C-alpha cells in the first residue's frame, strides 16, 4: 500500500497541493512500519489508522491524476 502511494507521490508535480500532505503520510508510514510487529491493541489500532491514512492519500492522488471531463 505504501509503495503504491509513494509511486503516485513521485509522479506529482513539486508544486501540487497534495505534495506536503502525502509526504507526511509516507514519512509516518516509514516510522510506524519500521517498529516491528504490532503486538498490543494500541499498536494494532495505530497500524489500522496508518492504513486508513494511506488509503485516503491514495484516493486523493487518484482523484488528482484523473483527467477533468470536458464541458
Secondary structure as GFF3:
##gff-version 3
##sequence-region A 1 71
A	DSSP	alpha_helix	2	10	.	.	.	ID=ss1
A	DSSP	alpha_helix	18	33	.	.	.	ID=ss2
A	DSSP	alpha_helix	41	65	.	.	.	ID=ss3
###
